[in-house]
Amino acid sequence: MVASLAGVLGLMREHGASRIYAKKLSPNDNSKNQVYLGGGFAALNVIPHSEIEIDQRQIRGSKQDRPKAKVRFFWVSEEGLTLAPDANLILYPDYPEVRMSGFLKGCRAAPSDIMTVRDAGRVLFLGTTPEGAVLGFAVREDHPAAKELIAREWPTLGIFLELPFSLTSAGDPRERLLEELRRISDRGWIPSQKLGADGIKHPYRAQNGGGYTLEAELGITPNGYAEPDFLGWEIKQYAVTDFRNYRPKTPVTLMTPEPNGGIYKDQSVTEFLRRFGYADKKGREGRINFGGVYKCGKDFHADTGLSMAIRGFDPSSGKIGDINGGIELLTREGEPAATWSFAAMMAHWNRKHAQAAYVPALADGPPPRYAYGSQILLCEQTDFIIFLKAFATGTIYYDPAVKLEIVDGIQKLKRRSQFRVRHADLRGLYGHSETVILPTGPIAGGGPVHP
C-alpha cells in the first residue's frame, strides 16, 4: 500500500512519469462537475493531449460547439495501470477555462470513492510521460501523502504544484538545465553538428546549424513531435553580435506551423505560389518566392496582395467568440489564401512554450561552428490568449519563407511558415521571465570568442 508522498512519487516513476504534479481538489472537483484545471488555457501546457476537436452538442434545442481533446489517462496503483478510455479535456472559450472529464467512465479500477464526493482536502497527483500519457493517483485528506504535500511549499505551474522526481534527488529540472547550459557555454567554439536517430553526433554544414548544434549537446534528437526539448523546457537559440551586449541579430522564430486551411492546404502549395508568389528579386531564374512581413491591421502586401487577420477573437475581452475561427491570410476579395485554425495553433503554442529557455549564440566559419553565451532568458507561464493578443496587435507576426525552384525540369518546394517576434518583446508573451547569468566560464565574460 502506498503510504507516503515518497511512495506516490516512486509509483509514478515506476510507470514512466518524467514530470509529476499535484492538484488540491475543491468540493466542485468531482466526476459530476469535472476537475477544474484553471482559467485560460495554461493547463494545455501541462497535460499532454491529442488534437483539439470541435464536438457539436445539442443543448436546450440548439447546437453548441465544444472544443475537446482526448487524454491518454491511466489510474496507477501497485497492481499496475488501468486505462480510463473516455478521459478528455474540455475547453470553455467563453470564460475561458479548461476542465477534465471522463476520468472514471469505463474504468473499474478508478478511485470512484474519492473522485465522486465533494470532500475538501483531497489531492489528485498527475504524472506525465515522454510518450504523452497521463498517470493519475488520488488520495483523501487524511492520507499521509496529502498531509506531507500540505505541510511543505512547492513550485507552482498554473494551478498545479510541481513536485520533484524524488524527494531525495538533487536539483530540479530548471537547475539541471542551467548546469548543462553552463557546460556548453564553457566549451567555447563547437563544430556544427546534428544528433542522429542513432544517438551519434554528425557534422552539419548548412547555415542553420546553431539550433541543431545546441540540441546535439543537450542530447536532443530533432523530430517533428511538438513537445518540449529538455526536461520540459523548450530550448531556442538566437544569434547575437557579441557576448558583451547580447544584441540580437534577427527576430526570434517562435514556431513554424503549416497552414491547415485555405488555398495553401485545400488546393496545393504550388497553386498558392502560382497565385500569390513573385519572381526572385535577385534575378535567379526558375524560382518563385513567397515572403514578406504580415501583421494584423496592416494593409495588403505590395508583392503578394494578401493581408493578415484574426477571425473569431476579441482582443479587448481576450475571449474566443468562435472556436472555429483562426488566423487568416486573405485576398482583397476576402478569399482565404492560407489559414491556421485556433485548435491547431493552440495545441502547438501551449505544448512548446510552457517553459522556454532562450540561449544566445555566436556563429563563425567556414567550416561552421558555434559558441553559446552565459546570459539565459528563462520564460514561463504562457497561454494561447496571450499569443492571440500579441498577434492581434502585430507584436507577433507572420514572416514566411516559401519558395519553388525548377532546376533541370525538377521542382523543389521549400515550406517554412514562421511566426516571429522581436527579442525585446519576448517577455510580454509570458507571465514570468527571468534573465539568469551563468557562473563565469571561458566565454561567459563576453567579447569575441576565441578557439
N, C-alpha and C positions, 0 to 999 in steps of 0.2 A: 504494500500500500504506500502511495506517495504521501509522505507526512511532513514535508518541509518545502521551502522555496527552492533550496538546492536540488531537491528531488524533482520538482517541476522542471527546472532548467535542464537537469540531466535527462529527463524523459524527452524533452523537446530535442536536445542534441542527438540522442539515440536514434530518433526518427528523422534526422536530416535537417533540422532547423539551423539556419545561419544567422537569423535575426529573431529576437524574442521581445515581445511587448506584453503589456498588461493594461486592461481597462477596468476601472472601478465601475460596476454596474449600478445604475439608478433603478428605482422601482419600475420606471417605464421601460427599462431594458429587459424585455422578455419575449417569448415566442409570439405572443399576440401583437404586441406593439412594435416588434422588431428591435434590433440593437442600434442605437444611435451612434454614428461614427464621426459626428462633428459637423459644424457649419461649413459651408463652401464645399469644395471637392478635394480637400487636402488628404482625406482618407484614401483616395486613389493612389497617393504616394506610397502608402504603407501596405495595403492589401493587394497582392497580385490578383489579376482578374483577366477574363477573356475580353474580346472586343465588345464594346458597348453597343447594344442593340435597342431598338425602339419597340416597345411592347404596346400595342393598341388595346386598351381595356375599355369595356363598356361600363361607365359609371353614371348612375341615375339617368339612363337612357341616351347618353351621349358618349362618343368616343374620346378618350384622352390618351395622349402619348406618354408613356412612362419609360424612361431610359433604364435599362438593366444590364448587368454584366455577371456572367457566371463566375463562381469561385470554386476552385477545386479544394473543397474543405473536408478535413478529416478530424474526427474526435479521436484523441490519443489517450491511451491507457497502458497499463503494464502488460495487457494482453495483446496490444498492437494498435493498428489504425483501423478506423471504421469510417467509410465514406458517407458524407451527408450529400446525397445526389442532387438535391434541389437548392443548395445554398447559392445565394447571389447577392450582389449589391444593387440597391435601388437608389437612383439619383432623383432628387426633387429640385429641379432648377428654379422653381418659384421662390424657394426660401433663401438661398439654396442650402441643401444638406445631403448627406449620404447615410443610408441605413443598411443593415444586413438582415436578410430574412431567409427562411427556408432551411435553417441550420439544424432543425430537428426532424423534419419530414422525411420519412423513409429510412430512418437510421435508428434501429432498436438500441444501439449502444450509446446513444446520445444522453447527456445528463439532463433529462427532462425534469427531474425533481428540482433542479437548480434553475433551469432556464425558463420554466413556465410560471414561476412565482414572482412576487413583487418585493421580496425581502431586500432590505438595504444591506450594504456591506459585501455583497457577492463580488467575486473577481473573475474576469474572463482573461485567461492567458492565451496569447496567439503567437505561433511561430511561423516564420516564412522560410521556404526552402529555395535554393538556387533554381530549382526546376519549376517554380511558380505555384507550389502547393501551400495551403494554409492549414496549420495544425491548431486545434482548439483544446483547452482544458479548463474547466470551470470549477470553482470551489465556493463554499459558503463563507459567511463572515467569520465563523468560529474555527475555520481550518487554519492550521499553523502557517501555511503559505500566505494566506490573506493577512494574518497578523504580522508576519515578517515584512510583507510588502508595505503595509500601512506605517510601520514603525520607522522606515527609512525614506530618504529622499532619493529620487531617481531623475535622470534627464527625461525631458518630455519631447514628444514629436506629435504636435497637434493635441488631441485628447488622450493620446496613448502615453504610457510610461515605457521608456525604452530600457530594457533590462540587459545586464551583461551576459555574455555567453556562459560564463561560470562565475559564481561568487568568489572564487579564488583565482581567477585568471587575471593576468597583469595587462592593464591597458585596454581601452575601449577602441572601437573601430576608427574613431577620429584620431586618436593618438597613434595608432598603428599606421594610419595613412600618412601622418606627418613625419613619422620616423622613416618611412620609405621614401618620401619626397626629399627629406634631408639627405639620405644616402645617395639619391640620384643627383641632387644638386652638387654634392661633394665630388662626384665623379668627373666633373668638368665636361670636356667635349666627348660626345658619344657618337660613334658612326651610325648613320641612318640605318634602321633595321625594322623588321616586321616579324612578329611572332606567328609562326605557322601553326596549323592544327596539330602538328606533331610535337608541339612544345619547344621547337628549336627556333632560335633567332636567325633570320635570313637577311642578308643585305638588301636594302631597298634604295633604288636610285632615283625615283621620281621626286619632284619638288615638294610634295605634300607629306613628307615623312616625319614631321615634327610630332604629330599625334601618335603615329604608329610606333615611333621610337620610344616615347614615354610609356605607352601601353605595354610594349615589349619588356621594358624594365620593371614594370609592375606585374608582369605575368599575365596580361590580359590578351586573349586571342580575339582578333577582330571578328565580329559576326553581326548579322542583321537583326538580332533579337533586341528589342527596345528595353533593355534592363540596365540598371546602373553598373559601373565598371568594376569598382574595387570596394568590397565590404559595404555595399550600399551607397557608395559615393560615385557620382558621375565625374569623370576626370576630363577636363578640357584645357588644352594648352593654347596659348595665344602668343603671337610674335611680338617682340618688343625691340626697340632700337638699341638699348643697352640695359645693364643691370644697375645703373645709378639712379635713373629717373623712372624706369619701368614704363616708358611711354609706348602705348600700343601702336603697332604699325597698321593694323587693319581692324575692322569691326569684328565682333565675336559671332561666330555661327552657332546659333542655339540648337537648331535641329534641321533635318533635311527630309521632311515627309513628302512623298509624291502626292499629287492631286488624286482624289478618288472620285472625281466627277467632272462634268464639263466636256468640251471637245477633246481636251488632252487625254481624258480617260475613256470617254464613251466612243470616240472615233479612233484617233491614234495620235501619238506624239508627232509623227510625220505630218499629219494633216494640220495639227496645231501649228507647227513650224511653217508649213506652207502658207497658212493664212496670216500668221502674226509675226513670223520671223523676218529677218532682214539680212542683206548681204554683208559679208565680213567687212568690217571697217578698215582693216589693214590690207584689203585687196586680195586676200587668199581665195583663190577660185575653188568652186565646188563646195563652198561652206555656207551654211545658213545658221545664224545665231539668234538666240532669244535671251536678252539680258536687260539690264536697267534696274532702277530702284522704284519700288511700288509701295506707296504709303496710303493709308486710308485718308480720304478727304482731299487728295491731290488730283490734279487734272489728268486727262488721258495722256499716256506716254507718247511722245512725239514719234518714236521709232516703231512702236507696236500697236498704237491705237487702243490700248487697254488701260483700265483703271481698277483700283483695288477697293473693295467694300466688305462690310460685315453685314450679314442678314440674320436677324433673329436675336440680336443682343443689344441691350440698352446700357450704354456706358455710364449714364448718370446714376442709375439704380444699381448697376452691377449685376443685373439679372438676365438670364437667358429666357426670352419670351417664347422662342420657337426652337425646340431642341433639334428639329430637322434642318435648321439653318446652318450657316457656316461662313467661311472666308471665301470670297469670290473675286476672280479676275473677270471683269465684264467688258464687253464691246460697247461702243457708243449706243447701240440699239438695245442694250441690256441683256445680250446673249451671254451665258456663262462660258467663258473660254477655258477656265480651269477652276475647280472648287475643292475645298478641303472641309469635310463635314465636321461639326462640333465633336461628334462622338469619336472620330478617328484622332483629331488633334488633341482632345482632352486626355485620352489614354496615353498618347505619346509624350505629351508635356509632363504630366504628373509622374510617370514612372521614371523618366530620365532626369528630372530636375528636383526631386525631393531634397537631395543633398548634392551639391555640386562644388567641386574644387577647381579653381581657375589658376593655371600654372604658367608663368611667363617663360618664354623660350627665345634663345638666340640661334640663328642659322648661320652656317659657314660652308664653304666648299666651292667647287667640287674637289674631291668627292663629298657629297653632303654629310654634314654632321650637325649635332645639336647640343646645346647646353641649357640647363633649366635653373631658373633663379630661385632665390630663397624667400621672396615675398609672395605668399599664397593668399588668395582670396577664397574664403570658405562661405558658402551661401546655403541657407536652409529655409524651410517653411514657405514654400510657394504654393500657388493654387492656380487653376486654369482661369478663374475670373481675373486674377492679376494679369495673366498673359493677355486675355482679351482686351482689358482696359488699356494695356500698353500698346497693343496693336491698333486699337481704335484711335489712339492719339498720335500714331506714327512713330512711337518710341521703338517698337519692334516693326520691322518692315521686311518685305519680300525682295530678295536680291538673287534672281535665278542665274544659272549658267548652263543653259541648254543649247546644244548645237548638233547639227547634222553635217557630216563630211562625206563627200563622194570621192573616193580615191580609186582610180582604175576601174570605175564602174561599180565599186563595192561601197555600200552605205555603212557608215559608222555613226551610231547615235550615242550621244552623251547626255544623261539626265542629271541635273542637280538643282533641286528646288530648295534654296537656302532661306531660312528665316533668321535675320541677323539683328544685332543691337550694338550700339556704341558701348565700348567698355565702361565709359563713365556712367552709363545708365543701368548697369547690371544690378547694382544694389537695390534699385527700386522694384525689381522683379521678385524679391524675397522678403519674408517677414523678418529675417535675421541674417546679418552678414558680418564678417569679421576678417580683418587682414592679420595674418599670422606671419611673423618674421622668424624663419627657421634659424637655429643657432648657427653662427658663422662657420662656414667651411671654406674650402679653397676658392670658391667663386661667389660665396654669399655676399661679400662686401661690395660687389658691384664692379663697374668698369669693364673694359674689354676682357673677354675670357681668353686665356692662353692655354695651349695644349699642355 
